[in-house]
Amino acid sequence: MKVSIPVRTVSTANVREHWRRRADRARHHRSTAILTFRIAKAEPVLPCTVLLTRVAPRALDDDNLRGALKSVRDGVADWLGIDDRDPRVKWDYGQRKGPTKFYAVDVEVSH
């Protein structure tokens, strides 16, 4: 199962912003991830491997990549009906360059 979630992820370690704006973005990423899987009518199956691939014009280093994808990871875990630290799920991360002003997160769930 592969879906593309249309959200713009940012490195939360490097951005300086009001806590409310950060919380609103996290809520938006999480709910968009859940909604995208529901629209795709995907059925969660455990155990699985989840690959989160950030698509953006610029790359992040690996620790900032994980932080930027945290809310999307939480949304995928909500769709799976688990906590994101559940050992039945292996989380992998990647990123690829996209066109200018195009942002998304591709999520691939394999069993």
N, C-alpha and C positions, 0 to 999 in steps of 0.2 A: 504494500500500500504506500503510495507516494502522493503527498499534497504540497501545495505551495501556499504559504501564509503571507498575505500582503501587509507586512509591518516593517517599519524602519527601526532597526536595532542600533543602539549606541553603547559605547563603553561606559558603564555606570561608574567605573573607577576613576575616570578622567573628566566626567562632566560635572560642572558646578551649576546646580539649579535648586530651586525651592523643593522641599520634600513633597509637597502636594503634586507638583508636576511629575516628579519621579513616580509617585504612587499611582497617578492617573495613567501614565504610560505602561506601568507594569500590569495594571488591571486590564487595560486595552489589549496588550499582547496576550495575556492569559486567556481572556474571553474569546479573542479572535481565533486562537489555536483550537479551543474546544469547538467553537462554532464551525470552523473549517472542516474538522473531522466529522461532525454531525451532518453537515451538508453533503459530504462525500458518502454518507451512509456506511462508514467503515465500522467493522466490528472488532473490538479489542480482543487480542489473544495473547496470553502469557504462557511461557516466557518469550521475550522478544528482544531485538536489538533496535535502537532508535538512532538514526543518523540525522543530526540537525546541521544543515548547511546554510550559512549566512551568505546572502547574495547582496553585494554592495559595490560601489565604485572603488572603494579603498579597503584594504585588508587591515585586520587587527592582529596583535600578537595573541598567543594562545590563552594567556590568563584573562585578557580583556574579552576575548571571544566567548569564553565560558560565562563571564559576567553579563555580557550583552544578550546571551541566549537564555538566561535563567528564567525569565517569566514565560517564555515560550515552552521551555522544558516543564515548568509547573503546569501549564495548560495541557500539554500532552499527557502528563501524569494524571491529571484530573479526568481526561477522556478515558484513560486506561483504568481508572477507578482505583488508583494506588497512590502511595506517597512516592515522591521522586527518588527516595533512597532505597526503595524496594530492590532486593538483590536479584529478582527475576528479570529485571530490565537492565540491559547494558546500554549506556549512553555514549555515543561517539559524536565528534564535532568536526566540522569542516567549513570551508568558505571558498567562494569563487567570485571572480570579478564579474560585475554586471554592467550594463550600460549606464551612462550618466543619469543621475536622478532616479534610478530604479533600485528599489529595496524590497527584499522578501526573505523568507526563511523557508527552505525546502526541507520537508520532513519525510523521511523514509522509514517505515516500520517493517522489519522483516522477522520471520519466525525461524 
